Amino acid sequence: MAEKSGSNKLRKVPLGKVENWLVDEARKVGLDIEGFEHEITNEFVSHVMNRHGNAKSEAAHGQVAIKQDDFNKIPELVREPDFMAVGAKRNGKDILVYARKMPDGTTLYIEEILRGKNNRKLRGKTMYKRKGNINETNLEITIKQNGKTDLSNVKIVGRGGGHSPSEAV
């Protein structure tokens, strides 16, 4: 799905239309994302691998390194997260945060909402993995750790992601 390349040109990879349940949840916090599509870019892949792809440095932060194959799991993650945060803002921009328990830890994926006239996208901003499981409380704690995320309008949505509730908590 996503490969590194020497080209500096922005390359976009479409990941599918936004699901109806997500459009409905976004409306509840005043966001209109109907008709939007998920996408990632080569810049996103590069950022994630540079910041979260080193096993040694990630372990020092209690996290698990991202691997190339993790990018292929994003469509499943946005369709069926265990939990997600709708209505958060980072640096004044609307973001969506998805969390899903995977065999090697919990993957957190953050999208930025782009509202351009010809660019109505939910674009991958960052992705990382933490050790262990996730629940509503520690998702909120995790996404506000950086001090740049405003959660004053956030709604945490538990989706189950195809896991039993006991696995997701």
C-alpha positions, 0 to 999 in steps of 0.5 A: 500500500505505501512504499518509500521513494526518493521522490519529493512529490506528494503522492496520495493513496486513497483508502476508501469512503468514510463509513456512515457510522462515522459521519453520524458520530461526527455530526454529533459534535458539529462536524460534517464529513459526509462524502469525505474519503480517507487517504494517506500520503508518502509524507505521512508514511515517511513521518511515521517511519522516522518518528515511530519505526525504530524498535529501540527508541519506541521501547524506551517510550513504552511503545511498539515500533511501526512496521511497513505492514501496519500501513496496510491495516489502516482501512480495517482500523478506520472501519472497525476501531475499538475506540475513537475520539471525534471532535478533538483539535490539534493545533487548532485543526480538527482531528479524528483518533482511532485505536484498535488492539492488534496482536503486537499492541494497540495501534493509534491512528490520527487523521486530520480533516481537510475541507478544501474545495477539491480536497475533502479528505481525512488524511493520515497525520500520524500513527503509533503503537503502544503496549497493552490494551486501550479503553475510553479513559486511557485513550483520552489520556494518551491523545492529550499527552502532547499538550497540543490536543484540545479535547473540550468538544471530544466524544469518545466512541466505543466500537468494539472493532470486531473484538469482544468488549473484554479484549478491547478494554 
